[in-house]
Amino acid sequence: MHLVQRLPDNPLDIIGDIHGEKTALVKLLAHLGYDTHGKHPRGRRLVFVGDLCDRGPDSHGVIRHVQDLVEHGSASVILGNHEMNLLTDDAKDGSGWFFDERHENDLKFYAPFSRTPASERDEIRQFLGSLPVALQREDIRVVHAAWTPEAIHAIESLPLGSVAEQFRRWDRLAQTTADTTGLYHRYQQERQHWARELEDEHNPPPFLHAIAQYEATQQMINPLKVLTSGVERLTDQPFFAGNRWRFSDRVNWWNDYDDPVPVVIGHYWRMFNPPRSGVARYSQLFNGIDPISWHGKHRNVFCVDFSVGARWRDRKAGRPIEGSRFRLAALQWPERRLVFDSGQVLQTS
C-alpha cells in the first residue's frame, strides 16, 4: 500500500473540507442517503478530500466519525494540509482543539470548541498517519490541493504510513539550503520581531522578504506540500488570510493541467454566494468562474470546498447558520451533481 491509492469502482460522493463542522457533516450524510455507519442503499461510496479539522467547533468529533466510516469500510480519506500540520507538530491557526500552545490564541475566534483529551492524541495521530495523499482510477482523481505529475511521481511508490517521515525529510533538505545561505536565520528574526503584527489584520507588517522567500522555497521543494497546499509564488504585497499575513500566493495550477482525467480538489475556499467586497484572497482564484462550474484549461478540475470552515464568522457575528454562504458540499460522481448540507441539489456545469 502506497501514498497514492486506487479509488473503489462504486459511484462516489466526494465531500469537501469539513474543518470541524460536525453538524454540517451529519446533515450532509443524511441528505446523501447514508446510514450511521456510512452504508448506502445504492452502493455509493464516500470520499473525503482532507482538512477534516481546525477552526470548527468539533474537529475531534469529525475525525472520530470519519474514522468510524473508514473502519466500517464505507469511506476513503486523503490528507489535507491541516492534517499534515498535525502530523508534523506544526501548530497553526485553529488547531487549539489539539495543540495546547494554540489553545489560548484560538479562543478569540473559534471558541467554543471541543478538545481532544491528551490520552487520545496518539490514536488521532495513528489514524491520520495511516491515510494516503491521493486517490485515482481511470475516470477520476482526488487530491487535496494540486495534482502535478512531478509531485505525484515523487510519492507514488512511498509506503503508506510514511507520510510524516517523508514530509520531514523533504523539509530537512529545504532547511539545509536555508541554513547554509542564512535565509532561515533571517526568517526567524522577522518572525520574532513581527510576531504580533503577523496575526493582526488591522496592523500589517511591511513586506517581509525573508519570510516570503523561505515559505515559497519550503513549499515548492516538498512534493507533499505541493499536493496538500498547492502551487505558490511570491506576491507583490502582503495579504491577510487564514488569520495571518502572507507573502506568497496560491496559484490556479488548473489552468496548466493538461491531462484528460478529471481532478476533484478541496483547499481553496470557494464561495457559493461571495460578498461584493471583502472576498478572501484565495477565493479570488475563482473570479469569473461560476460557483458550480468546472474550471481549468480543459474544464476538468472541480474544487468542492465551499468554505464551511468559515462558519465561525457566522457564530461570532450572531448570524444564523441556516442560509449561511459558508457551505459543506459533496460532488456526486459520475453524475457531476452537487449536494449541500442544506439539502440543496445542483447540477454542475
Stockholm file with secondary structure:
# STOCKHOLM 1.0

chainA/1-349         MHLVQRLPDNPLDIIGDIHGEKTALVKLLAHLGYDTHGKHPRGRRLVFVGDLCDRGPDSHGVIRHVQDLVEHGSASVILGNHEMNLLTDDAKDGSGWFFDERHENDLKFYAPFSRTPASERDEIRQFLGSLPVALQREDIRVVHAAWTPEAIHAIESLPLGSVAEQFRRWDRLAQTTADTTGLYHRYQQERQHWARELEDEHNPPPFLHAIAQYEATQQMINPLKVLTSGVERLTDQPFFAGNRWRFSDRVNWWNDYDDPVPVVIGHYWRMFNPPRSGVARYSQLFNGIDPISWHGKHRNVFCVDFSVGARWRDRKAGRPIEGSRFRLAALQWPERRLVFDSGQVLQTS
#=GR chainA/1-349 SS CBSEEECCSSCEEEECCCTTCHHHHHHHHHHHTCCTTSCCTTCCEEEECSCCCSSSSCHHHHHHHHHHHHHTTCEEECCCHHHHHHHTTCCCTTCTTTCHHHHHHHHHHHCSCCCCCGGGHHHHHHHHHTCCSEEEETTEEEESSCCCHHHHHHHTTSBTTCHHHHHHHHHHHHHHHHHHHTHHHHHHHHHHHTHHHHTCTTSCCCCCHHHHHHHHHHHHHCHHHHHHHCCEEEEEEEEEETTEEEEEEECCGGGGCCCSSCEEECCSCCCSSCCSSCCCTGGGGGTTSCTTSCBTTTTCEEECCCBGGGHHHHHHHTCCSTTCSCBCEEEEETTTEEEETTSCEEECC
#=GC SS_cons         CBSEEECCSSCEEEECCCTTCHHHHHHHHHHHTCCTTSCCTTCCEEEECSCCCSSSSCHHHHHHHHHHHHHTTCEEECCCHHHHHHHTTCCCTTCTTTCHHHHHHHHHHHCSCCCCCGGGHHHHHHHHHTCCSEEEETTEEEESSCCCHHHHHHHTTSBTTCHHHHHHHHHHHHHHHHHHHTHHHHHHHHHHHTHHHHTCTTSCCCCCHHHHHHHHHHHHHCHHHHHHHCCEEEEEEEEEETTEEEEEEECCGGGGCCCSSCEEECCSCCCSSCCSSCCCTGGGGGTTSCTTSCBTTTTCEEECCCBGGGHHHHHHHTCCSTTCSCBCEEEEETTTEEEETTSCEEECC
//
